[in-house]
Amino acid sequence: MAKTDCWYMRSEFLEILEILRNNIPSGQKKLLFGSSMGGFAAVKYSKILTADYVLALAPQFSLDRSELDCDSFYNQFYKEYMRGMKPTLDETSGKIYILYDPSKDHEDETNFLRIQNVIPTVIGIKIFYAGHLVMNSLKGTDNFRKILDALPDEQSLRRTFQSIRRHNKGNLERLVLSASERHPGMACRCLFSPNSIASGASYKLVSNRDFRKSLFIHSIDNGSIFKIFDFMSNFYIRSSNIYFDGNVKSGEFFVFSYFGDQLHFSPETGRFSVEDRNTRIYPVIFDKKYNALFYRDLSGKAKITGNIKLEMDDHFFAVNFNNHYLSAQPNGHIADDRKEAWHWEKFLLVPA
């Protein structure tokens, strides 16, 4: 294993590879496997190690600017000994599979096409919604055994990867998270699918602020706030630490901002905020019986006192604090200097 970001191009690696080659038993099939920098090396040195198969996950093509058609994120790691590092056809051996996510968020498809341009025999397999760390969508002992069994047949291997990816919990989370911005209604329905619930993906997704933010904004703007009650009640409130001793009573509500952040309060500073693990702040609860705000800590709940006025509006209310309104911000902060109550100053009451 390389101890630095050298892309296995340092001269001593050729000596190491020669030792490896001389110690590999003859008559056995050889698979070279690597991810990113390791994937580059698996392709580059496949002939030296007389590989029968190569599985390269999101490999780079080159860090040498003179070999690239445009700048690359990886240029920053370039060292002079990497000059002319791109793999070539006469350096390769065996059946080479390159696995990559075709998303434009990173360079992996571009790097595959660069490699394919100089090594036309490589076989590209798209692993959607995997990100750069493709292995996270394929990992597992049983999965790897299936992959090894399918290696000789390209179509069988493609079907194997597709099956593994579709049942991967992390891949499912990334798929729904990606869809939440463009199709939030469909993403919300996905939360209640048996597969999402059974895998735990639903709980993890609703704990993701970006995902929750998309669903909150969409549901509030479209008057579908009961959807928020459904997925928060089922996948967030009862699986988080905001219940503490489980003594939340009927008529109590948790308070969430327009952007899906839970309102918290610090008795030490007397300030409202969203959750911050570096300070002792506690979730805010609205108690309908007393028409007041409380914070709940491990010992129970305590009333938030001071110059606070609540302006109710159906399932929402605005908090007038010291003659100014609290205002939720897209970055998750809570401002307390607003003079009027608009969308960002309205907080949603979610039944406990």
N, C-alpha and C positions, 0 to 999 in steps of 0.2 A: 504494500500500500504506500502510495506517495505521501510524504509528510508535508509537502508544500504544494501550492497551485502551479505545478510545473508541466502539467499535461503529459507526464511521462516522457518528456523530450530530453532530459538530461542524459549525458553520454553513458553514465553507469547503468542505465536501464537496459541498454543493449546487452551488456554483460550478464545482467540478471536474467534476461529473456533467454539467452543462450544456455545458462545453467538450467532454467526451467525446461527448455526443450529437451535437454539431454537426460532429464530425470522423469519425463512423462513416459509411462509404459507404452510400448507399441501395441498396435492392434485394437486400440480403444478409440471410440468416437470422442472428439474434443469440442467442447463448447466454450467460447469466450463470451463473458458476460460483464457488462459495465454500464454505469449511468453517468451521463454528462461527461466530465473529464475522463472517467473510466470507460465510457462508451466510445469516446474518440480513440483511446488506446486499443480497445478491443478490435476496432476496424483497422487501425494503422498497423498493428502487429500480428494480424491474423495469419499472414504467410509465414512469418518467422516461427510461429508456434503451430504451423500446419493445421489450422482450425478446420473442422468440418462444418461448424455452425458458429455464427456470431449473433448475439442479441445485444444491440447497442441502444440504450434508452436515452433519447434526446442528446446525442453527441454533438460536439462542436465540429466545425469544418476546419477552421484555422483562426489563430489570433494575429497572424501576420497581415497587416493592412495591405501589403502589396499583393496579397492573394484574394482580397475581398472586393466586392463591388460597391460596398458602402460600409460605414463605421459600424462597429459591433460593441455591445455591452462588454464583451470579453476582451476588447483591446487593452483595457486597463491592466490586465494580468500578463501582457506580453513581455517576454525577456528576449534578449538578443539570440540566445541559443535556440529559440523557437522559429527562427527564420526558415521559410520554405517548409513549414510543418504539415501542410495539407496532405491527406492520404491520397495515394495514387493506385491505379488499377493493378500495377505490377507488385504492390505491397500486400495485396489481399488474397485471401484464400477462403474456400468454403461458401456456404449459403449465408448471406449477410442480411439479417432483418434489422431495420431501424424503426424503433417505436417512438412516436412523438404525438403531442397534442397540437392540432393545426390552428389553435387560437392565435390571433394576431397580437395577443398580449405579451408574447415573448418570441424569440428567434428560432424556435426549434424546427418549424416547417421550412424556413429559409435555409437553415443549415442542412436539413435533409436534401433539399433541392440542389444545393451546392455540391454535396457529396455525390448525389446521383448524376450530376453533370460530368464528374470525372470518373465515377465508377458506375456505369450504367446497369450493372448487374445487381445492385443493392435493391432490396425489397422494402418498401415503406408501408408501415401499418399505423393507421391513425388511432390513437387512444383518446377519445374525446373527453373533455372536462377533467383531464388529469393534471394539467399544469406542467411545469418543467420536471417535477419529481414524479415521473411516470410510475415508478415502482410502488408508490403509495396506493395506486389503483390496482395493483396486481399481486401485492405481497401475500405471503401465506405459504406454508409448507405444502399443503394439498394443491394449491394453485400452481406452485412451481413444478410439482410432479406432473400435473396435467400439461403444462407448457412443454416440459421435456418430452413427454409421450407424443405430442403433436408436432414437434420440430420438423420431422422429415416431409410433412405435407403442408404446403402453404395454406390451402383452404381450411384444413382442419385447425391449423394454428390460428387463423383469423377468427374462426368460430369460437375457439377456446378463449381468446382475448376478449371477444365481445361478451361472452357469457360471464367471465370473471368481472369485467368492468361494470356490467349492468347490475351485478349483485354486490358491488363494493360499497360499503357504507359511506366512505369519504367521497367517492365519486358521485353518489346520489346527493350528498349535501352540496357539493360544488355545482351540480346540475341545477338544483332547485334555487340555490343562491344566485346563480347566473340569470335564471329566468325571472327572479323576483322584481327586477327593475323594469323589464319589458312586459311581463305577464303576471303581475302580482296576484290577480284573482286566481289564476291557475296554480301559482306557487302556494297559495293559501290552501287550495283543495288538496294539493299533494301532501300537506302536513298530515291529513287525516287518512292517507292511504295505509292499508295494513302493513305494507313493506316498510314505509317510512317510520311508522310507530314501532314495529317489531325490532328494527335495526337500531332504534334510538336516535335516528337522524332528525326526527321532528323536534325532539327536546334540544338537541344541539343547535339546530337552525334558529329556533326562537330565541336562544341565548346569544345568537350572533347579532350585534347591534345593527350592522348594515342591512341584514335581512329584515329585522324587526322594523327598522326605520322605513323601508320600502312599503311594508304591509300597513303600517300605521298611516303614513301619508296618503296612500291610495284609498284605504278604507274610510278615513275621515273625510277626505275630499269628495268621495262618492256617497257619503251618507250610509256606509255599511259598517257602522261601528260595532254591530253585534258580532261580526266576524272577529273583531279584535277580542271581544269577550270570550268567544269560543276558543281561539288558539292560545290566548294568554292563560285562561283558566285551566286548559288541558295540558299545556306543554311548558308553561313558564312558572306560574305562581306556585303550584304544588310540588314542583321539582327544585325550587330554589330555596335559599336560606331565609326568605322573607317571612316565613311562617314562625320561625324560632320554636316556641313551645307548643305550637299548634292550637293556641287559644283564640284565634281570630273568630269573631262572632258575626252573626247576621247583622246587617246594617252597617258593616265596615267595608270600606273600599280602599284599594291601593290606588295610588296616584301616578299617572304616566303622562309624559309630555307628548306634544304633537309628533315628535321624532322617535317615540317609543322608549324614551329613557325614564326610569323610575325615579320619582322625586325622593330625595333624602334630606335629612336635617342633622346638623351638628349642635348638640346642646352646649358644647364647649365654646363654640364661636358664635352661636346664635344665627347661623347662616344656612340657607338652603343650597342644595347642589345635587348632582347625580352621584352615583356610587363612586367612592374613591377608597381603595383598600389601604392607603397610607394614612388615613385619618379615621377617627372614631365617629362615623356618621351612621344614621339609622334610617330605615324606610319609613316614609310618611304614610299615615293612614287617616282617611276622613271618616269620622264617626257621625252617621246621620242623626243618631239620637241626640247628640250634643251640638250638632252643626259646628263642629270644630275639628282642627287638625291635631293629630297625635303623632308621636314617633314611637316605634316599638323596638326595644332592646331585649337583651336576654332575660331581664327581670320583669318584663311586661310592657305596658305602654304608659307614656306620660304626655300630658297636654302641652302643646307648643303655645307658649304665652307671648305677649307682646302686642305691638300695634299691627294686628292682622285682621283683614276684612275679606270675607269670601263672597264673591259675586257668582251666584249659581245660574247655569244656563243648561237645563235638561241634564245630559250626562256629563257636562263639562262645568268647570268653574274657573274663575280667574282669582289669583291670590294677590290682594293688595297688601304689600308688606312695607311698613314705614312710608306710606303714602306713594309708593311706586309699585308697579306690577312686576311680578316675576315673569321672566321671558325665557323660554327654552331656545337654545341655539343649535344650529345644525351640527356643530362640532361636539355637542354633548354638554356644554357648559350651561349654567343657569345665570342669567343676568337679572339684576333687581333694580333697574333704573328706567323702566318704561312708564310713560305717562298715559298710554291708551292700551286697551286690551283687544288685540287682533288674534289671528290664528295661533301665533307662537306663544301667546300669553294665556291660551286656554289649555287647561289640563283635564285629561280624561279620567273619569272615575271607573275603575274596573272592579266589579264585585269580588270580594274576597271568598 
